[in-house]
Amino acid sequence: MTFTPFDLEYHQSLWEQEVDINLTESGVHPIRLDELLDDDSDKVSELLATEINYPHVNGNPELRENIAALYDGAGVENVLVTVGAAEANNIIMQTLMAPGDELLTQTPTYKQVWGIAANSGNVVKSFRLVSEAGWAVDTDELNAGVSDKTKIIAIVNPNNPTGKIMTDDEMDAVVAAADKVGAWILADEVYRGAERLQEEETPSFFGRYDKVLCLGSMSKAYACPGLRVGWLVGPPDIVEDIWRRHEYTTITAGIISNILAAHALSPTVRPRLLKRTREYIRNGFPILEEWMNSQDGMFSYTPSEASAVSFIRYHLDINSTELMEILCREASVFLGAGDSFGMDHHLRVAFGQPRATLEDAFQRIEKTLASLR
Ligand SMILES: Cc1ncc(COP(=O)(O)O)c(C=O)c1O
């Protein structure tokens, strides 16, 4: 069987340290450690006195309590802390998918579980988020995509790369499709909390159906990607089974990361981090939008509702991976290629950065695009 690399992450490995400006990070500009700790001298003392030991393999109790509090009806027994949401996706797939099982997923989407299933020889089907309909779910394709073989319906909500939040009706449609065939829902909710247009957090799939596994992460809404802390929340028996794979895969996230993540998700600190994230997103999008609108019809787009990215159609006759590479080489600006999300002729532009960075990037892109028109 041929191995399919994880296209987006592969290109990030190649380019992110090479360019002047990296606009492929779907979280906002990372927070500094001193800003996270905010002169909390007790926390600094606790960190300095920490033995650099293995923490609880499934996540330290304070962290799991703070995570459980983000889901109505969840307790610590529902939570497993992982090395990023990336590990959570991986070990969920290892635990649930067997040979012959099918995965149903969205297009466009973050293609991690897609690639894991494809590389294991599982059939992957997809349903569209329809660009002409503001990235609404094509429910006919969703319903046509499930069969007795469907083991998991994997969704990313709020979606990466479109930033679209599912409506209640769309969430109900996903639950109904899963229920019809007894499939699991893998709800990757790492952008929950990073809403641009609304104060309410995106509703979770947790509690809407019994066979649901929800993912979260410190990387996006909380601006701490370098902690490498994520989690999954689900029924305790399946969480135990997934934990058994976690022991094989990474054993545990780091102890310093556990402590810092618990601090970041505490009821006093968390609102400050979400405010910071939303400020970046709410300030950044208008800068992107104003620039796109000044480009003589080069771009069409549906404004994203959450996350720090927008998925933009460009009107040039050139493949998206090729265009991404030209921009890296000539403008030294790195954008996500539509191909990486399953949809050519689009670029994913991250805007959760300071104004000066965005303006510099857009000027450089404009110059390169002018030479290609
Ligand atoms: C939808 C989605 N899931 C998972 C991940 C991985 O996140 P983490 O940094 O928590 O491993 C990403 C990262 O971009 C993502 O966009």
Ligand as a Chemical Component Dictionary entry (heavy atoms), coordinates in Angstrom:
data_LIG
# 
_chem_comp.id                   LIG 
_chem_comp.type                 NON-POLYMER 
_chem_comp.pdbx_formal_charge   0 
_chem_comp.three_letter_code    LIG 
# 
loop_
_chem_comp_atom.comp_id 
_chem_comp_atom.atom_id 
_chem_comp_atom.alt_atom_id 
_chem_comp_atom.type_symbol 
_chem_comp_atom.charge 
_chem_comp_atom.model_Cartn_x 
_chem_comp_atom.model_Cartn_y 
_chem_comp_atom.model_Cartn_z 
_chem_comp_atom.pdbx_ordinal 
LIG C1 C1 C 0 -8.769 20.547 13.238 1  
LIG C2 C2 C 0 -7.464 20.280 13.886 2  
LIG N1 N1 N 0 -7.339 19.214 14.694 3  
LIG C3 C3 C 0 -6.186 18.930 15.296 4  
LIG C4 C4 C 0 -5.077 19.724 15.125 5  
LIG C5 C5 C 0 -3.809 19.380 15.867 6  
LIG O1 O1 O 0 -3.733 20.225 16.965 7  
LIG P1 P1 P 0 -2.692 20.036 18.180 8  
LIG O2 O2 O 0 -1.719 21.163 18.066 9  
LIG O3 O3 O 0 -3.542 20.128 19.401 10 
LIG O4 O4 O 0 -2.051 18.705 18.022 11 
LIG C6 C6 C 0 -5.144 20.837 14.294 12 
LIG C7 C7 C 0 -3.963 21.676 14.055 13 
LIG O5 O5 O 0 -3.926 22.498 13.165 14 
LIG C8 C8 C 0 -6.378 21.121 13.664 15 
LIG O6 O6 O 0 -6.528 22.180 12.873 16 
# 
loop_
_chem_comp_bond.comp_id 
_chem_comp_bond.atom_id_1 
_chem_comp_bond.atom_id_2 
_chem_comp_bond.value_order 
_chem_comp_bond.pdbx_ordinal 
LIG C1 C2 SING 1  
LIG C2 N1 SING 2  
LIG C2 C8 DOUB 3  
LIG N1 C3 DOUB 4  
LIG C3 C4 SING 5  
LIG C4 C5 SING 6  
LIG C4 C6 DOUB 7  
LIG C5 O1 SING 8  
LIG O1 P1 SING 9  
LIG P1 O2 DOUB 10 
LIG P1 O3 SING 11 
LIG P1 O4 SING 12 
LIG C6 C7 SING 13 
LIG C6 C8 SING 14 
LIG C7 O5 DOUB 15 
LIG C8 O6 SING 16 
# 
